[in-house]
Amino acid sequence: MDRSEHVHYGRRRGRRLRPGRQRLLKDLLPRLRLPVGDLGVLAQRPPAEAFCGYSDVWLEVGFGQGEHLAAQAHANPDTLFIGCEPYVNGISSLLRTIASEEIGNVLIHDDDARVLLESLPDASVGRLFLLFPDPWPKRRHRKRRFVSPTNLDRIARILVDGAEFRFATDHAEYARWTLRHVIDHAALEWPATRPGDWRYKAGDWPETRYERKATAQGRTCVYMTFRRRARAVETDGQSG
Ligand SMILES: C[S@@+](CC[C@H](N)C(=O)[O-])C[C@H]1O[C@@H](n2cnc3c(N)ncnc32)[C@H](O)[C@@H]1O
């Protein structure tokens, strides 16, 4: 990341954590923390040997309290999940679920997702979720939005050809912003053909906490599934 990007705008801490949650952060988090400096192993696809037989790697950016991530991890035991979230209270919620439900296929990056996106090898992630990212509604704050040309470049680089990039928001203007940026991106496409494709989500798309609140308050959610285009095969045999 260049220096101008170094700021993370969200909260890192909320109210004081109970001792049980503090213990999870102290004891369990270090065991599940992804070694960001050493991710070359993920370049082997499928990453069977290096990742204990998992057939794919899926990534969630900004998992909040982790409901969606935990449900996906349960439903897809052969997939290794990486969750990114800098908010300590949210991480402790996910850790509690992981411990109580004995979920074994989740690793955590407890920092800014941009750092992880920069560290992952090319074409190493089979699906990426960005669900209800902070909308930063004020015009002067829009540059804080996670969807930006730079982050879409990062996402496109790490996704395998044909991979899904799932995005959801309850903010109509952020939905339009995202669509515009994705359509402008050469490596991503939006294969939707009818309104049902963004008004309703796929059956394998568990609800998030933010989504539940938005729906309860009568806001309309939009669900977009983008796709990583196939890389062109270059004449020297390398893909680009
Ligand atoms: C509005 S909340 C939504 C949380 C969750 N996805 C949900 O739907 O309930 C946005 C989340 O993104 C996280 N976030 C913001 N910037 C981030 C970044 N640069 N990297 C990773 N997570 C980020 C925030 O900490 C927050 O938990």
The ligand as an SDF file (V2000), in Angstrom:
LIG
                    3D

 27 29  0  0  0  0  0  0  0  0999 V2000
  -21.0000   -2.1640    8.2020 C   0  0  0  0  0  0  0  0  0  0  0  0
  -19.9540   -3.3790    8.8610 S   0  0  0  0  0  0  0  0  0  0  0  0
  -20.5980   -4.8850    8.1520 C   0  0  0  0  0  0  0  0  0  0  0  0
  -20.1110   -6.1040    8.8560 C   0  0  0  0  0  0  0  0  0  0  0  0
  -20.6150   -7.4370    8.2840 C   0  0  0  0  0  0  0  0  0  0  0  0
  -20.0940   -7.6750    6.9580 N   0  0  0  0  0  0  0  0  0  0  0  0
  -22.1160   -7.4860    8.2730 C   0  0  0  0  0  0  0  0  0  0  0  0
  -22.7070   -7.4390    7.1810 O   0  0  0  0  0  0  0  0  0  0  0  0
  -22.7150   -7.5880    9.3680 O   0  0  0  0  0  0  0  0  0  0  0  0
  -18.4370   -3.1470    7.9340 C   0  0  0  0  0  0  0  0  0  0  0  0
  -17.2700   -3.9340    8.5140 C   0  0  0  0  0  0  0  0  0  0  0  0
  -16.1230   -3.7800    7.6790 O   0  0  0  0  0  0  0  0  0  0  0  0
  -14.9760   -3.6810    8.5030 C   0  0  0  0  0  0  0  0  0  0  0  0
  -13.9250   -2.9800    7.7410 N   0  0  0  0  0  0  0  0  0  0  0  0
  -13.8780   -1.6710    7.4220 C   0  0  0  0  0  0  0  0  0  0  0  0
  -12.7550   -1.3940    6.7420 N   0  0  0  0  0  0  0  0  0  0  0  0
  -12.0810   -2.5680    6.6430 C   0  0  0  0  0  0  0  0  0  0  0  0
  -10.8260   -2.9420    6.0470 C   0  0  0  0  0  0  0  0  0  0  0  0
  -10.0620   -2.0230    5.4430 N   0  0  0  0  0  0  0  0  0  0  0  0
  -10.4370   -4.2250    6.1300 N   0  0  0  0  0  0  0  0  0  0  0  0
  -11.2240   -5.1580    6.7470 C   0  0  0  0  0  0  0  0  0  0  0  0
  -12.4160   -4.8650    7.3150 N   0  0  0  0  0  0  0  0  0  0  0  0
  -12.8290   -3.5950    7.2510 C   0  0  0  0  0  0  0  0  0  0  0  0
  -15.4570   -2.8940    9.7120 C   0  0  0  0  0  0  0  0  0  0  0  0
  -14.6200   -3.0900   10.8400 O   0  0  0  0  0  0  0  0  0  0  0  0
  -16.8490   -3.4600    9.8980 C   0  0  0  0  0  0  0  0  0  0  0  0
  -16.8590   -4.5710   10.7770 O   0  0  0  0  0  0  0  0  0  0  0  0
  1  2  1  0
  2  3  1  0
  2 10  1  0
  3  4  1  0
  4  5  1  0
  5  6  1  0
  5  7  1  0
  7  8  2  0
  7  9  1  0
 10 11  1  0
 11 12  1  0
 11 26  1  0
 12 13  1  0
 13 14  1  0
 13 24  1  0
 14 15  1  0
 14 23  1  0
 15 16  2  0
 16 17  1  0
 17 18  1  0
 17 23  2  0
 18 19  1  0
 18 20  2  0
 20 21  1  0
 21 22  2  0
 22 23  1  0
 24 25  1  0
 24 26  1  0
 26 27  1  0
M  CHG  2   2   1   9  -1
M  END
$$$$
